[in-house]
Amino acid sequence: MSLPSSVDVAIIGAGAAGLGAAHALAGPGLSVIVLEARNRLGGRAWTVQASPEVTFDVGCGWLHSADNNSFVAIAKQLDFEVNKDLPPWRERAYGDAFPKAERDDFMHAMDAFYQRLWETAQKGQDVPASFSLEPGNRWNPMIDAISTYINGCELKDMSTLDWDAYEDSDLNWRVRRGYGALIAAYGAPCLVALNCNVTLIDHSGQRIRIETSQGTLTADKVIVTVPTNLIANEAIRFSPPLPAKVDAAAGLPLGVDDKVTLALDDAEAFPKEGNLRGATMRTDMGTYHIRPFGQPCIEGFFGGSFARELEDAGDGAIAAQSIEEIAGFLGNDIRRKLKPLYESRWAHDPFARGSYSHALPGHAGDRAVLAAPTDGRLFFAGEATSPNFFSTAHGARDSGERAAREVLGVLGKP
């Protein structure tokens, strides 16, 4: 599509937040366009057909806090089947790499850590989450590893108050055809300019001028939904500058969470929805999901600085590490049954530069700062601006809807 020269509202980014904003603005007679740098919808939600038998969510895969997740109703509306099976995280351990007595001891240590973390948060102390680790506890490195999967970062980089603000109902569902596929279908009715990379938002004049890789357009209002790392690194610049937004984005960096899927030969010999990890006693470790949805594959998860190191090691390093670690748990015979299919490298993705936001210690308040409108003309959305559901696709979508309501409020429209 060719870019219009002028619109009422321009939305930057066609991830869940941008699409949520576009849907909310579809009714009231406004000209609205979504500008997306990628050649697809969904942002950090992306489903691929990794092989004829394996559907793989390269990005988000779980409908977290499913009883409060707006994508559950959208899935029903768009006829996407929602799977309500329990996730394999705590139960359904496979193999002898992590014996039950050890597992129980670890879970006890982790629950005690969470209790201390909660008590620290109740005192209003925005200190590093690592302060709540029990000194000398042998499970500390592994508790830290769990943080890298959940938060994308180690506990030393995690704000205690931000951790406490997140609303987790412990209900986690999935979309059989892929969460990324659902979000792409949700965005299908929206007017989106793909391959349209925004580099400058000039709000010095009466109308806002937006410079993109496809030319320049003007808008009355702009909703910015891009990942925090792009704002913090000024991949998108504001003129005049917005130092408060850049600083807030820097306090909410995108951690790294990466996934890999490996084809599994002789899959029927393995349980469906199994969990595999070892009593590894170190933070640089993966965790594995055997045969998700019964598919003939194993999914691996890596987070934090270890995921970043693996990305930096180049294409295929995450898959190679997975096979090495799985063989350490299940024996060398498993190697010939595993074949790399697809892996994510979100920190190296130029339009994400990470997976999802976490607040650095002392920066829990930056979410509200980033979310606040500027001059009644620039509005901000995205998972990092969600007060309670940050780091999730539904938190992003809901924030887009919130920003759209702010736009309508300024315009005096219902």
Secondary structure, 3 states (H helix, E strand, C coil): CCCCCEEEEEEECCEHHHHHHHHHCCCCCCCEEEECCCCCCECCCCEEEEECCEEEECCCCEECCHHHCHHHHHHHHCCCCEECCCCCCCCCECCCCCCHHHHHHHHHHHHHHHHHHHHHHHCCCCCEHHHHCCCCCCCHHHHHHHHHHHHCCCHHHCEHHHHHHCCCCCCCEEECCCHHHHHHHHHCCCCEECCCCEEEEECCCCCEEEEECCEEEEEEEEEECCCHHHHHCCCCEEECCCHHHHHHHHCCCEECEEEEEEEECCHHHCCCCEEECCCCCCCCCCEEEECHHHCCEEEEEEEHHHHHHHHHCCCCHHHHHHHHHHHHHHCHHHHHHEEEEEECCHHHCCCCCCCEECCCCCCCCHHHHHHCCECCCEEECCHHHCCCCCCCHHHHHHHHHHHHHHHHHHHCCC
